[in-house]
Amino acid sequence: MHGEPSDANTTRHKTRKCRDLRLRSPHRDRATYHCGIITVRVLSVDGGGYLGLATASFIGAVEDHFSTRFADRFDLFCGTSTGAIIALALASGKSGREVTMLYQALGPEVFPPPRFWARRFP
């Protein structure tokens, strides 16, 4: 018969589809592709005020233990409240240890202890 078998045409079409998707993706340098499916690694960090210090310390310890940086391992960073601050710092390339030092230096000013007399009682 003339031409290539249909299986070869299908494989070539899938390969072209993956290549086209790879070129259009904003995460083309770090995301994982497999035949049209994009895998994006997401880090979501919860809020909690000054307790973000514990989260930042944990992230720093994980980075130290595995000799890597979260900025190199995740594609998308998100968070709520103080978690968003940590996510932004990590996304900008700061390490967990640097974020921990920021919380230790600025935490007491940004998150002052609650004052009993400042509460309003019904």
All heavy atoms as an XYZ file, in Angstrom:
949
protein
N       0.825     -1.175      0.000
C       0.000      0.000      0.000
C       0.879      1.251      0.000
O       2.023      1.208      0.395
C      -0.907      0.005      1.222
C      -1.723     -1.238      1.396
S      -3.208     -1.001      0.512
C      -4.024     -2.531      0.713
N       0.284      2.354     -0.315
C       1.012      3.610     -0.406
C       1.042      4.315      0.944
O       0.090      4.252      1.696
C       0.342      4.524     -1.438
C       0.436      3.979     -2.822
N      -0.451      3.047     -3.297
C       1.331      4.201     -3.807
C      -0.131      2.728     -4.518
N       0.956      3.425     -4.865
N       2.130      5.017      1.231
C       2.238      5.816      2.457
C       2.638      4.991      3.660
O       2.925      3.802      3.573
N       2.623      5.645      4.786
C       3.006      5.007      6.042
C       1.796      4.371      6.685
O       0.659      4.760      6.431
C       3.583      6.061      6.991
C       4.822      6.750      6.462
C       5.273      7.837      7.409
O       5.225      7.607      8.629
O       5.660      8.897      6.925
N       2.024      3.420      7.592
C       0.894      2.855      8.336
C       0.218      3.930      9.183
O       0.827      4.921      9.574
C       1.527      1.786      9.227
C       2.923      1.610      8.753
C       3.277      2.786      7.919
N      -1.046      3.722      9.478
C      -1.807      4.731     10.226
C      -1.242      4.947     11.627
O      -1.334      6.034     12.168
C      -3.277      4.331     10.312
O      -3.399      3.104     10.999
N      -0.641      3.919     12.234
C      -0.062      4.087     13.570
C       1.072      5.108     13.556
O       1.204      5.908     14.463
C       0.472      2.754     14.106
C      -0.648      1.801     14.468
O      -1.780      2.284     14.653
O      -0.385      0.592     14.561
N       1.888      5.101     12.535
C       2.991      6.061     12.435
C       2.455      7.478     12.288
O       2.978      8.420     12.880
C       3.894      5.712     11.255
N       1.394      7.649     11.496
C       0.787      8.980     11.341
C       0.212      9.473     12.661
O       0.332     10.638     13.012
C      -0.302      8.961     10.270
C       0.275      8.816      8.867
O       1.408      9.223      8.637
N      -0.492      8.222      7.973
N      -0.418      8.592     13.414
C      -1.002      8.968     14.701
C       0.093      9.377     15.682
O      -0.031     10.382     16.374
C      -1.802      7.789     15.291
O      -2.780      7.395     14.341
C      -2.470      8.181     16.583
N       1.181      8.626     15.726
C       2.290      8.959     16.620
C       2.896     10.300     16.250
O       3.176     11.119     17.114
C       3.368      7.856     16.567
O       2.764      6.620     16.909
C       4.505      8.166     17.526
N       3.089     10.525     14.942
C       3.657     11.794     14.512
C       2.724     12.944     14.881
O       3.163     13.992     15.321
C       3.927     11.773     13.005
C       4.636     13.028     12.549
C       5.129     12.954     11.123
N       4.102     12.484     10.232
C       4.315     11.649      9.219
N       5.517     11.183      8.996
N       3.339     11.276      8.427
N       1.413     12.746     14.750
C       0.446     13.789     15.105
C       0.509     14.087     16.605
O       0.515     15.240     17.017
C      -0.969     13.362     14.705
C      -2.018     14.328     15.139
N      -2.148     15.580     14.576
C      -2.953     14.248     16.101
C      -3.134     16.227     15.164
N      -3.645     15.427     16.093
N       0.592     13.049     17.452
C       0.683     13.260     18.901
C       1.962     14.005     19.264
O       1.956     14.880     20.104
C       0.627     11.927     19.647
C      -0.739     11.313     19.706
C      -0.703     10.025     20.485
C      -2.063      9.377     20.549
N      -2.016      8.078     21.227
N       3.063     13.630     18.628
C       4.334     14.296     18.898
C       4.246     15.763     18.519
O       4.672     16.641     19.249
C       5.473     13.611     18.110
O       5.504     12.246     18.470
C       6.800     14.259     18.427
N       3.659     16.064     17.364
C       3.516     17.445     16.928
C       2.609     18.206     17.910
O       2.881     19.333     18.264
C       2.950     17.499     15.513
C       2.843     18.906     14.981
C       2.350     18.953     13.547
N       1.439     17.864     13.290
C       1.442     17.124     12.183
N       2.295     17.346     11.237
N       0.581     16.140     12.023
N       1.543     17.564     18.367
C       0.646     18.200     19.324
C       1.390     18.549     20.610
O       1.257     19.642     21.139
C      -0.527     17.270     19.630
C      -1.542     17.847     20.576
C      -2.680     16.870     20.781
C      -3.659     17.371     21.793
N      -4.703     16.382     22.070
N       2.210     17.624     21.135
C       3.002     17.896     22.345
C       3.969     19.047     22.101
O       4.133     19.913     22.930
C       3.781     16.649     22.763
S       2.754     15.361     23.466
N       4.629     19.042     20.948
C       5.602     20.079     20.645
C       4.904     21.441     20.541
O       5.386     22.423     21.071
C       6.335     19.752     19.345
C       7.440     20.721     19.033
C       8.298     20.319     17.839
N       7.566     19.708     16.764
C       7.731     18.435     16.353
N       8.608     17.666     16.948
N       7.031     17.947     15.360
N       3.735     21.507     19.893
C       2.996     22.762     19.772
C       2.577     23.272     21.145
O       2.677     24.450     21.441
C       1.762     22.593     18.890
C       2.135     22.337     17.433
O       3.298     22.601     17.066
O       1.264     21.864     16.688
N       2.107     22.383     22.005
C       1.684     22.765     23.348
C       2.869     23.275     24.149
O       2.777     24.269     24.860
C       1.053     21.560     24.047
C       0.463     21.797     25.421
C      -0.685     22.791     25.323
C      -0.042     20.498     25.997
N       4.003     22.631     23.994
C       5.206     23.027     24.716
C       5.625     24.441     24.338
O       6.028     25.218     25.176
C       6.326     22.047     24.399
C       7.537     22.192     25.271
C       8.583     21.136     24.989
N       8.042     19.799     25.178
C       8.112     18.834     24.265
N       8.690     19.036     23.125
N       7.600     17.655     24.517
N       5.500     24.795     23.093
C       5.926     26.114     22.648
C       4.995     27.215     23.146
O       5.409     28.330     23.351
C       6.003     26.153     21.116
C       7.080     25.266     20.504
C       6.974     25.284     18.991
C       8.462     25.716     20.935
N       3.720     26.896     23.344
C       2.763     27.911     23.771
C       2.643     28.045     25.286
O       2.077     28.989     25.771
C       1.375     27.589     23.210
C       1.265     27.926     21.735
C      -0.117     27.658     21.247
N      -0.198     26.230     20.980
C      -1.291     25.500     21.119
N      -2.400     26.032     21.523
N      -1.293     24.224     20.851
N       3.145     27.110     26.035
C       2.970     27.112     27.478
C       3.892     28.129     28.149
O       5.070     28.207     27.838
C       3.268     25.724     28.042
O       3.304     25.771     29.444
N       3.357     28.925     29.115
C       4.224     29.857     29.836
C       5.205     29.140     30.770
O       6.178     29.715     31.206
C       3.240     30.701     30.639
C       2.042     29.846     30.781
C       1.977     28.999     29.535
N       4.947     27.859     31.073
C       5.805     27.091     31.979
C       6.694     26.134     31.202
O       7.113     25.119     31.713
C       4.958     26.289     32.970
C       4.061     27.141     33.789
N       4.528     27.934     34.810
C       2.735     27.351     33.722
C       3.513     28.588     35.343
N       2.430     28.259     34.701
N       6.983     26.451     29.936
C       7.682     25.491     29.080
C       9.058     25.114     29.586
O       9.560     24.055     29.285
C       7.769     26.021     27.659
C       8.588     27.272     27.521
C       8.615     27.714     26.068
N       9.218     29.025     25.974
C       8.555     30.157     25.957
N       7.248     30.136     26.032
N       9.173     31.304     25.868
N       9.678     25.961     30.415
C      11.017     25.640     30.881
C      11.024     24.717     32.101
O      12.003     24.048     32.359
C      11.798     26.916     31.182
C      11.095     27.809     32.185
O       9.857     27.700     32.307
O      11.773     28.610     32.830
N       9.917     24.645     32.882
C       9.939     23.849     34.105
C       8.821     22.829     34.203
O       8.923     21.891     34.974
C       9.874     24.773     35.315
C      11.154     25.539     35.449
C      11.238     26.508     36.560
N      10.346     26.365     37.660
C      10.196     27.276     38.589
N      10.897     28.375     38.541
N       9.382     27.104     39.580
N       7.745     23.001     33.468
C       6.628     22.067     33.570
C       6.968     20.763     32.850
O       7.845     20.717     32.006
C       5.363     22.681     32.981
N       6.265     19.701     33.199
C       6.472     18.393     32.601
C       5.364     18.147     31.582
O       4.200     18.411     31.871
C       6.416     17.307     33.687
O       7.367     17.630     34.697
C       6.726     15.944     33.118
N       5.717     17.645     30.414
C       4.749     17.416     29.346
C       4.734     15.942     28.982
O       5.763     15.291     28.954
C       5.139     18.201     28.089
C       5.278     19.664     28.350
C       6.503     20.202     28.673
C       4.178     20.488     28.293
C       6.638     21.542     28.935
C       4.302     21.831     28.545
C       5.528     22.353     28.868
O       5.656     23.681     29.134
N       3.563     15.457     28.683
C       3.449     14.106     28.161
C       2.219     14.043     27.270
O       1.096     14.020     27.770
C       3.356     13.086     29.285
C       3.293     11.680     28.791
N       4.353     11.074     28.159
C       2.294     10.777     28.799
C       4.007      9.852     27.824
N       2.766      9.648     28.202
N       2.438     14.092     25.997
C       1.377     13.967     24.986
C       0.168     14.845     25.290
O      -0.960     14.373     25.426
C       0.958     12.516     24.830
S       2.274     11.524     24.105
N       0.390     16.120     25.407
C      -0.699     17.058     25.553
C      -1.130     17.349     26.977
O      -2.015     18.149     27.204
N      -0.535     16.692     27.953
C      -0.902     16.914     29.352
C       0.225     17.689     30.015
O       1.383     17.286     29.970
C      -1.139     15.588     30.089
C      -2.295     14.829     29.438
C      -1.421     15.844     31.564
C      -2.482     13.437     29.973
N      -0.111     18.806     30.629
C       0.880     19.621     31.319
C       0.806     19.316     32.810
O      -0.269     19.359     33.402
C       0.630     21.120     31.106
C       0.693     21.450     29.627
C       1.633     21.952     31.883
C       0.309     22.880     29.327
N       1.933     19.021     33.424
C       2.004     18.817     34.862
C       2.679     20.031     35.468
O       3.798     20.374     35.104
C       2.818     17.554     35.189
O       2.220     16.445     34.534
C       2.857     17.313     36.681
N       1.975     20.694     36.371
C       2.500     21.881     37.040
C       2.572     21.583     38.531
O       1.603     21.127     39.129
C       1.597     23.104     36.784
C       2.129     24.323     37.491
C       1.465     23.378     35.293
N       3.719     21.851     39.134
C       3.896     21.619     40.568
C       3.506     22.886     41.316
O       4.090     23.954     41.108
C       5.339     21.235     40.851
C       5.705     19.886     40.240
C       7.167     19.700     40.224
N       7.706     20.700     39.310
C       8.838     20.605     38.679
N       9.608     19.577     38.877
N       9.242     21.537     37.853
N       2.523     22.772     42.217
C       1.962     23.912     42.937
C       2.294     23.795     44.419
O       2.144     22.735     45.020
C       0.426     23.964     42.755
C      -0.169     25.123     43.529
C       0.062     24.052     41.278
N       2.746     24.910     45.002
C       2.942     24.986     46.450
C       1.937     25.990     46.985
O       1.931     27.152     46.589
C       4.361     25.438     46.795
C       4.619     25.635     48.290
C       4.584     24.295     49.019
C       5.935     26.330     48.526
N       1.077     25.538     47.873
C       0.090     26.399     48.501
C       0.429     26.509     49.982
O       0.560     25.495     50.667
C      -1.312     25.812     48.322
O      -2.266     26.624     48.962
N       0.573     27.742     50.470
C       0.997     27.976     51.851
C      -0.147     28.639     52.603
O      -0.687     29.653     52.164
C       2.261     28.865     51.894
C       2.775     28.991     53.313
C       3.348     28.301     50.987
N      -0.500     28.082     53.751
C      -1.600     28.587     54.564
C      -1.163     29.799     55.378
O       0.017     29.991     55.649
C      -2.079     27.474     55.502
C      -3.407     27.796     56.158
O      -4.131     28.654     55.635
O      -3.717     27.177     57.181
N      -2.133     30.604     55.762
C      -1.870     31.773     56.594
C      -1.771     31.397     58.064
O      -1.689     30.241     58.432
N      -1.787     32.399     58.913
C      -1.718     32.123     60.346
C      -0.928     33.151     61.122
O      -0.456     32.873     62.223
N      -0.736     34.331     60.533
C      -0.021     35.387     61.248
C       1.427     35.033     61.503
O       2.131     34.538     60.629
N       1.862     35.260     62.719
C       3.262     35.035     63.076
C       3.621     33.554     63.058
O       4.784     33.187     63.046
C       3.554     35.662     64.436
C       5.022     35.798     64.739
C       5.892     36.374     63.826
C       5.535     35.357     65.944
C       7.242     36.498     64.111
C       6.881     35.486     66.242
C       7.729     36.053     65.315
O       9.069     36.183     65.585
N       2.616     32.671     63.028
C       2.884     31.240     62.919
C       3.506     30.894     61.567
O       4.000     29.786     61.369
C       1.611     30.421     63.135
C       1.022     30.489     64.541
C      -0.284     29.720     64.607
C       2.016     29.938     65.548
N       3.511     31.846     60.631
C       4.219     31.670     59.373
C       5.698     31.410     59.599
O       6.369     30.828     58.753
N       6.202     31.821     60.748
C       7.595     31.542     61.110
C       7.828     30.035     61.156
O       8.867     29.550     60.686
C       7.939     32.178     62.458
C       9.323     31.887     63.020
C      10.408     32.399     62.076
C       9.478     32.519     64.390
N       6.880     29.287     61.686
C       7.012     27.825     61.739
C       7.010     27.236     60.327
O       7.803     26.339     60.018
C       5.883     27.214     62.559
N       6.141     27.763     59.461
C       6.094     27.287     58.072
C       7.401     27.590     57.359
O       7.960     26.730     56.670
C       4.921     27.950     57.329
O       3.706     27.676     58.026
C       4.815     27.449     55.909
N       7.901     28.806     57.516
C       9.160     29.194     56.872
C      10.319     28.348     57.398
O      11.196     27.937     56.628
C       9.433     30.675     57.100
N      10.327     28.064     58.692
C      11.375     27.219     59.282
C      11.311     25.801     58.716
O      12.348     25.198     58.414
C      11.239     27.162     60.798
O      11.443     28.421     61.358
N      10.097     25.283     58.571
C       9.926     23.939     57.998
C      10.443     23.904     56.560
O      11.172     22.987     56.180
C       8.453     23.529     58.049
C       8.178     22.234     57.348
C       8.515     21.025     57.935
C       7.600     22.223     56.086
C       8.266     19.824     57.278
C       7.356     21.033     55.423
C       7.686     19.826     56.021
N      10.078     24.901     55.773
C      10.534     24.969     54.383
C      12.059     25.052     54.332
O      12.708     24.372     53.531
C       9.874     26.150     53.649
C       8.383     25.859     53.449
C      10.560     26.435     52.315
C       7.580     27.031     52.936
N      12.640     25.868     55.207
C      14.102     25.972     55.262
C      14.755     24.645     55.608
O      15.780     24.275     55.022
N      14.173     23.909     56.569
C      14.724     22.612     56.958
C      14.621     21.596     55.817
O      15.553     20.810     55.590
C      14.003     22.085     58.197
N      13.507     21.610     55.096
C      13.342     20.697     53.958
C      14.363     21.028     52.871
O      14.994     20.137     52.300
C      11.899     20.757     53.406
C      11.785     20.024     52.081
C      10.915     20.190     54.413
N      14.544     22.323     52.597
C      15.536     22.725     51.594
C      16.942     22.292     52.001
O      17.709     21.795     51.165
C      15.503     24.245     51.387
C      14.304     24.739     50.633
C      14.291     26.246     50.461
O      14.942     26.956     51.262
O      13.626     26.722     49.536
N      17.277     22.457     53.266
C      18.598     22.042     53.755
C      18.779     20.525     53.661
O      19.816     20.040     53.229
C      18.816     22.492     55.200
C      18.989     23.992     55.325
O      19.219     24.660     54.288
O      18.880     24.500     56.454
N      17.742     19.802     54.082
C      17.824     18.340     54.101
C      18.014     17.761     52.698
O      18.803     16.841     52.496
C      16.582     17.742     54.750
C      16.600     16.252     54.830
N      17.359     15.568     55.751
C      15.982     15.307     54.074
C      17.195     14.272     55.576
N      16.362     14.087     54.558
N      17.267     18.292     51.722
C      17.317     17.759     50.367
C      18.264     18.537     49.446
O      18.333     18.251     48.249
C      15.918     17.710     49.757
C      15.029     16.683     50.407
C      14.027     17.067     51.267
C      15.232     15.331     50.164
C      13.212     16.116     51.877
C      14.428     14.382     50.771
C      13.417     14.765     51.628
N      18.967     19.507     49.980
C      19.920     20.324     49.212
C      19.301     20.872     47.926
O      19.844     20.723     46.837
C      21.171     19.506     48.869
O      21.804     19.073     50.036
N      18.158     21.482     48.080
C      17.462     22.077     46.939
C      16.725     23.325     47.403
O      16.668     23.601     48.596
C      16.479     21.074     46.303
O      15.963     21.631     45.096
C      15.333     20.723     47.239
N      16.211     24.085     46.462
C      15.428     25.274     46.785
C      14.011     25.078     46.252
O      13.824     24.537     45.169
C      16.052     26.508     46.149
C      17.415     26.849     46.725
C      18.102     27.934     45.937
N      17.401     29.200     45.983
C      17.691     30.185     46.820
N      18.693     30.038     47.664
N      17.020     31.307     46.802
N      13.033     25.519     47.013
C      11.652     25.392     46.570
C      11.429     26.150     45.268
O      10.617     25.744     44.446
C      10.701     25.889     47.652
C      10.321     24.842     48.667
C      11.255     23.937     49.153
C       9.034     24.762     49.144
C      10.912     22.977     50.076
C       8.676     23.808     50.074
C       9.613     22.912     50.542
N      12.145     27.250     45.070
C      12.001     28.029     43.843
C      12.366     27.201     42.617
O      11.840     27.437     41.528
C      12.869     29.284     43.902
N      13.236     26.214     42.787
C      13.638     25.353     41.678
C      12.745     24.132     41.524
O      12.810     23.453     40.504
C      15.082     24.875     41.878
C      16.065     26.022     41.928
O      15.796     27.057     41.292
O      17.102     25.877     42.603
N      11.927     23.833     42.510
C      11.135     22.600     42.498
C       9.656     22.814     42.199
O       8.960     21.859     41.893
C      11.262     21.892     43.849
C      12.690     21.612     44.280
C      13.469     20.767     43.325
N      12.951     19.415     43.355
C      13.261     18.479     42.474
N      14.074     18.760     41.488
N      12.768     17.274     42.566
N       9.165     24.053     42.330
C       7.750     24.315     42.106
C       7.570     25.310     40.976
O       8.414     26.181     40.756
C       7.090     24.846     43.389
C       6.977     23.806     44.464
C       7.953     23.692     45.438
C       5.913     22.929     44.498
C       7.875     22.721     46.427
C       5.815     21.951     45.477
C       6.797     21.854     46.443
N       6.442     25.182     40.265
C       6.141     26.048     39.133
C       5.224     27.199     39.522
O       5.257     28.259     38.913
C       5.448     25.243     38.025
C       6.287     24.063     37.592
O       7.471     24.271     37.286
O       5.758     22.935     37.556
N       4.376     26.980     40.511
C       3.376     27.965     40.899
C       3.328     28.052     42.411
O       3.284     27.027     43.101
C       2.000     27.545     40.354
C       0.817     28.438     40.655
C       0.987     29.790     39.961
C      -0.472     27.777     40.193
N       3.362     29.281     42.929
C       3.307     29.519     44.373
C       2.050     30.313     44.681
O       1.745     31.289     44.002
C       4.532     30.318     44.829
C       5.817     29.599     44.649
C       6.480     29.610     43.434
C       6.382     28.903     45.692
C       7.671     28.937     43.263
C       7.585     28.233     45.533
C       8.219     28.247     44.317
N       1.326     29.905     45.723
C       0.147     30.662     46.143
C      -0.003     30.522     47.654
O       0.579     29.639     48.268
C      -1.108     30.177     45.416
S      -1.452     28.428     45.621
N      -0.779     31.413     48.237
C      -0.989     31.358     49.674
C      -2.006     32.380     50.112
O      -2.403     33.253     49.342
N      -2.419     32.259     51.364
C      -3.370     33.211     51.943
C      -2.698     33.907     53.112
O      -1.965     33.283     53.882
C      -4.636     32.499     52.452
O      -4.267     31.473     53.369
C      -5.408     31.875     51.306
N      -2.945     35.200     53.212
C      -2.446     35.995     54.319
C      -0.919     35.893     54.421
O      -0.216     36.164     53.459
C      -3.147     35.568     55.618
O      -2.810     36.415     56.675
N      -0.414     35.481     55.556
C       1.040     35.390     55.709
C       1.626     34.304     54.810
O       2.784     34.371     54.413
C       1.418     35.158     57.189
O       2.799     35.377     57.349
C       1.077     33.769     57.642
N       0.801     33.327     54.429
C       1.246     32.307     53.477
C       1.543     32.904     52.110
O       2.439     32.444     51.399
N       0.791     33.950     51.740
C       1.054     34.635     50.470
C       2.396     35.361     50.519
O       3.110     35.417     49.508
C      -0.078     35.607     50.161
N       2.740     35.901     51.667
C       4.038     36.569     51.823
C       5.163     35.552     51.646
O       6.145     35.807     50.941
C       4.130     37.271     53.200
C       3.092     38.387     53.282
C       5.537     37.795     53.453
C       2.916     38.972     54.665
N       5.006     34.394     52.267
C       6.007     33.340     52.125
C       6.072     32.869     50.675
O       7.159     32.698     50.115
C       5.695     32.157     53.070
C       5.812     32.611     54.531
C       6.603     30.960     52.799
C       5.297     31.610     55.533
N       4.916     32.669     50.053
C       4.875     32.219     48.660
C       5.562     33.218     47.736
O       6.328     32.830     46.844
C       3.429     31.988     48.230
N       5.304     34.497     47.944
C       5.951     35.523     47.111
C       7.465     35.529     47.311
O       8.230     35.673     46.351
C       5.381     36.903     47.428
C       3.994     37.200     46.873
C       3.457     38.486     47.467
C       4.042     37.282     45.360
N       7.899     35.380     48.551
C       9.338     35.359     48.823
C       9.999     34.157     48.150
O      11.059     34.293     47.533
C       9.586     35.336     50.330
N       9.368     32.984     48.245
C       9.928     31.787     47.619
C       9.921     31.917     46.097
O      10.890     31.541     45.430
C       9.154     30.544     48.049
C       9.260     30.166     49.526
C       8.290     29.040     49.854
C      10.682     29.775     49.883
N       8.836     32.458     45.546
C       8.737     32.623     44.091
C       9.775     33.610     43.566
O      10.239     33.481     42.437
C       7.336     33.077     43.702
N      10.150     34.578     44.406
C      11.156     35.557     43.981
C      12.580     35.005     44.086
O      13.530     35.679     43.711
C      11.032     36.841     44.800
O      11.487     36.636     46.119
N      12.715     33.781     44.625
C      14.023     33.144     44.683
C      14.653     33.089     46.060
O      15.752     32.570     46.225
N      13.973     33.619     47.065
C      14.517     33.547     48.422
C      14.422     32.114     48.944
O      13.529     31.371     48.592
C      13.766     34.486     49.341
C      13.970     35.952     49.007
C      13.634     36.817     50.177
C      13.848     38.273     49.871
N      15.180     38.621     49.433
N      15.347     31.754     49.796
C      15.324     30.417     50.401
C      14.444     30.439     51.650
O      14.088     31.503     52.168
C      16.745     29.992     50.782
O      17.203     30.765     51.877
N      14.123     29.258     52.133
C      13.342     29.150     53.360
C      14.063     29.773     54.541
O      13.441     30.381     55.415
N      15.375     29.634     54.585
C      16.168     30.235     55.672
C      16.093     31.761     55.621
O      16.017     32.419     56.659
C      17.626     29.784     55.598
C      17.814     28.340     55.937
C      17.647     28.111     57.425
N      17.630     26.688     57.691
C      16.815     26.110     58.561
N      15.971     26.819     59.254
N      16.852     24.818     58.746
N      16.141     32.337     54.412
C      16.035     33.796     54.281
C      14.663     34.288     54.738
O      14.559     35.318     55.411
C      16.284     34.216     52.831
C      17.717     34.032     52.379
C      17.896     34.294     50.908
O      17.152     33.691     50.094
O      18.776     35.110     50.561
N      13.616     33.536     54.394
C      12.262     33.908     54.822
C      12.158     33.811     56.343
O      11.566     34.684     56.997
C      11.199     33.021     54.130
C       9.812     33.352     54.626
C      11.271     33.166     52.622
N      12.765     32.782     56.917
C      12.764     32.629     58.376
C      13.442     33.822     59.040
O      12.934     34.371     60.026
C      13.483     31.325     58.778
O      12.794     30.222     58.185
C      13.514     31.152     60.284
N      14.580     34.242     58.503
C      15.293     35.398     59.074
C      14.457     36.670     58.946
O      14.448     37.501     59.868
C      16.644     35.569     58.389
C      17.616     34.458     58.752
S      19.324     34.650     58.179
C      19.167     35.250     56.538
N      13.719     36.825     57.840
C      12.830     37.990     57.698
C      11.740     37.982     58.763
O      11.443     39.019     59.367
C      12.201     38.017     56.301
C      13.104     38.444     55.161
C      12.412     38.230     53.816
C      13.478     39.907     55.323
N      11.134     36.818     58.987
C      10.088     36.721     60.014
C      10.649     36.992     61.403
O      10.003     37.642     62.225
C       9.417     35.340     59.970
C       8.180     35.334     59.103
C       8.278     35.257     57.729
C       6.920     35.442     59.662
C       7.163     35.267     56.925
C       5.783     35.455     58.872
C       5.915     35.369     57.506
O       4.803     35.391     56.717
N      11.837     36.493     61.680
C      12.432     36.728     62.995
C      12.768     38.205     63.195
O      12.607     38.734     64.290
C      13.688     35.877     63.164
C      13.374     34.407     63.330
C      14.613     33.538     63.314
O      15.651     33.911     62.773
N      14.493     32.337     63.883
N      13.214     38.873     62.135
C      13.592     40.284     62.254
C      12.381     41.202     62.282
O      12.321     42.146     63.077
C      14.518     40.674     61.096
N      11.401     40.942     61.419
C      10.277     41.865     61.278
C       9.011     41.415     61.992
O       8.094     42.214     62.186
C       9.963     42.067     59.790
C      11.105     42.618     58.941
C      10.716     42.640     57.470
C      11.492     44.008     59.411
N       8.958     40.148     62.381
C       7.753     39.598     62.989
C       7.223     40.345     64.194
O       6.030     40.665     64.255
N       8.058     40.666     65.173
C       7.551     41.366     66.364
C       6.950     42.741     66.046
O       6.036     43.189     66.717
C       8.794     41.494     67.250
C       9.667     40.359     66.848
C       9.441     40.216     65.370
N       7.449     43.397     64.997
C       6.891     44.701     64.622
C       5.605     44.557     63.815
O       4.665     45.318     63.993
C       7.911     45.496     63.808
C       9.145     45.877     64.587
C      10.158     46.576     63.711
O       9.746     47.276     62.772
O      11.357     46.412     63.975
N       5.589     43.574     62.922
C       4.432     43.383     62.047
C       3.288     42.704     62.793
O       2.123     43.024     62.587
C       4.836     42.552     60.807
C       3.635     42.246     59.938
C       5.904     43.287     60.006
N       3.611     41.761     63.655
C       2.613     41.006     64.409
C       2.788     41.276     65.900
O       3.309     40.435     66.636
C       2.754     39.505     64.139
C       2.705     39.133     62.685
C       3.856     38.776     62.014
C       1.503     39.135     61.997
C       3.825     38.422     60.676
C       1.452     38.790     60.660
C       2.608     38.439     59.993
N       2.359     42.452     66.383
C       2.541     42.753     67.813
C       1.667     41.838     68.667
O       0.636     41.346     68.206
C       2.087     44.212     67.932
C       1.157     44.415     66.786
C       1.637     43.505     65.682
N       2.084     41.604     69.905
C       1.258     40.764     70.784
C      -0.079     41.453     71.053
O      -0.155     42.683     71.118
C       2.094     40.638     72.066
C       3.086     41.736     71.998
C       3.285     42.082     70.565
N      -1.144     40.672     71.188
C      -2.455     41.276     71.441
C      -2.494     41.953     72.812
O      -1.874     41.492     73.768
C      -3.410     40.086     71.392
C      -2.568     38.887     71.633
C      -1.193     39.222     71.143
N      -3.198     43.048     72.870
C      -3.362     43.774     74.138
C      -4.728     43.446     74.722
O      -5.746     43.604     74.055
C      -3.268     45.276     73.891
C      -1.926     45.677     73.374
C      -1.886     47.177     73.184
N      -0.880     47.461     72.187
C      -0.955     48.419     71.312
N      -1.996     49.220     71.286
N       0.005     48.616     70.450
N      -4.707     43.035     75.948
C      -5.966     42.648     76.584
C      -6.917     43.836     76.665
O      -8.108     43.720     76.406
C      -5.685     42.065     77.977
C      -6.935     41.732     78.718
C      -7.684     40.633     78.355
C      -7.370     42.532     79.764
C      -8.852     40.326     79.025
C      -8.529     42.225     80.445
C      -9.271     41.117     80.063
N      -6.410     45.011     77.053
C      -7.276     46.164     77.250
C      -7.796     46.750     75.923
O      -8.704     47.548     75.925
C      -6.566     47.252     78.051
C      -5.334     47.771     77.369
C      -5.260     48.781     76.485
C      -4.020     47.277     77.528
N      -3.978     48.960     76.054
C      -3.172     48.041     76.690
C      -3.421     46.278     78.291
C      -1.801     47.834     76.578
C      -2.062     46.071     78.176
C      -1.280     46.845     77.354
N      -7.228     46.319     74.798
C      -7.685     46.844     73.506
C      -8.898     46.083     72.987
O      -9.542     46.509     72.058
C      -6.563     46.770     72.477
N      -9.230     44.963     73.611
C     -10.407     44.186     73.189
C     -11.678     44.894     73.585
O     -11.772     45.529     74.633
C     -10.402     42.820     73.843
C      -9.429     41.875     73.260
C      -9.665     40.563     73.894
N      -9.427     39.524     72.929
C      -9.302     38.257     73.244
N      -9.437     37.884     74.488
N      -9.073     37.367     72.338
N     -12.651     44.737     72.740
C     -13.966     45.302     73.053
C     -14.872     44.171     73.495
O     -14.961     43.134     72.841
C     -14.540     45.980     71.832
C     -13.655     47.142     71.398
C     -14.223     47.791     70.205
N     -15.334     48.620     70.652
C     -16.099     49.315     69.855
N     -15.902     49.277     68.556
N     -17.070     50.047     70.320
N     -15.510     44.376     74.596
C     -16.425     43.355     75.105
C     -17.857     43.835     74.895
O     -18.147     45.021     75.098
C     -16.182     43.093     76.600
C     -14.829     42.486     76.846
C     -13.767     43.237     77.278
C     -14.656     41.121     76.640
C     -12.538     42.671     77.515
C     -13.424     40.553     76.870
C     -12.359     41.319     77.314
N     -18.753     42.950     74.491
C     -20.163     43.368     74.267
C     -20.873     43.737     75.544
O     -20.541     43.488     76.627
C     -20.809     42.156     73.632
C     -19.851     41.028     73.720
C     -18.538     41.576     74.173
